[in-house]
Amino acid sequence: MGFPDKDPALCRGDDKGEGTLGQATLPRSARLPINRCNLPAVVLGSLTYQRHPSPLLLDGVAELHRDLFRRLEAADAAARSEVFRDYLTVHFQLEWPEEMGYTGDRKGRARANYARMIRGWSFDADSREGAVLKGWVESRFGLLPRWHGEPLRDPAGDAWLRYMEMRAQGLYGTSALEAQLDLVYTYCQYELARRHPGRRHVTLYRGVNRVADHEILESGPGRRHIILLNNLNSFTCSRDRACEFGDYILAVDMPLTKIFFYCGLLAGVLQGEDEFLAIGGAVEVTLTTL
């Protein structure tokens, strides 16, 4: 089951006003001063952005891949995902690594592509594939990871070194893997805009056992909190599904512009759990019990 299409089951929250919580900002330690999109990390990772999102455009992607989006415009809804897959397969020579100059013996690494990264995340977000995806968010959006198997706080520490090693191992011997992920995000945004014109948010849920396991920036009335998410996160649009993963449920109105991927976007890539991969930052959440 992918992104819901009908209003009664839309999993969508209304756009909210400022409420009673303050204007918690993205901590300096959670962001880079530069990135590769049209908004700086301090803006796109802020609470204000969650409430009032605007499009996020990765540098040069639309310009470099005009032919892909021309083909998508000419295709019907049922065919667009195959148009996208075919374009990436040919453009990045995913089935012919030798054409890209690959001469190594470990062809499995040469075939590590966008689909394998997302599938790897679905099995273990703290895997090598997870490190690649978190590193891509860091590079493109300027949001630093906060967790990869353990807290990431000190760029000179052992935990950060392990994360960087896994990221480098995941990228080694691949065909412009981060450029592939650029197109995955841009295609996801293209499909969301086509299928849900005018919408800005989707209500997503995450089951947790202790809210204290998250970085709480501010607490307010009605079990509302402002928390700092990891730079990439798994959610579900099904509250019932979220209940299977913890005794408490975090509900968040997530900007559609922060959706990197969702179940059903590309058949066979991310299956089950109505899963959404969402870019992080500071967000307001509501904590409820089962």
C-alpha positions, 0 to 999 in steps of 0.5 A: 500500500502506497501513498493514500489517494482518497480524502477519507484515508488521506493520512493528511493533517491540516496546516497548523498555526503557531500554537503555543510552542515556541520557535525552536531552531535547528541547533548549529551542531545539527547542520552544515553551513552549505548544502546543494539545494535552494534553501539553507539547512537552518531554514529547511530544518526549522520548525517554521519550515515544517509549518510553512513548507516551500519546494526544495530543489536540488542544484542542477538536477532538473536542468541536467535531466530535462529529457527524463521530465519531458518523458514523464510528462508524455507518459500516463500515470501507470507508465511513469515509474517504468519510464523513470527506472529505464532512464536511470538504468540507461543513464547510469549504465546500471546493468553494464558497469563495464561501460562506466569503466568498472574493471574490479572483481567485485561486481556486486559493488558495481551493481549497488544502486538506488533500489538496493540502498532503499531496500537495505534501509528497510532491513536496517537503517543503521546498515551500510546502505543506511549510512549512504542515505544519511550521507546523501541527506547530509550532502544535499540538504546540510542536515547532519545525522544524529544517530547511526547505531549510536549517537553521533555528536562529535565529528572527531569521535569514534562513532562518527568515524564508523559512520563515515567508514560505512558511508565510504564503503557503501559508495565505493565502486558504484555508478554515481550513486548519490546522483541516482538518489538525487533523481529518486528524490526529485521523481518522488516530489514530481509524483507527489505534486502530480497526484496530490496537487495543492497539498502540503502535509501528510500525517505520519506516525512512528511507534516508540517505547520512550520519547526520551530516546529522541532529542527533545528541544521543547515540550508543551501542553497536550503531550506536544513536543518539538524534537530533533529528528535524525536527518533521515527517518522511517514513518508510516501513514498507518497509525495501526501499523505504528502501534506494532513498534512501540507503546507510544505513538509520535504523530507529525504533520510532515511536509510533502517536500521532505518525503524522500521515498514512500511505499508504492512509488516504485514497485518492489523497492519498499514493501510493507508497513506503509513506510515513508522515508522522511528528511529530518530537522526540528518538528512538532509532534504529538505523543499519544498512547495506544 
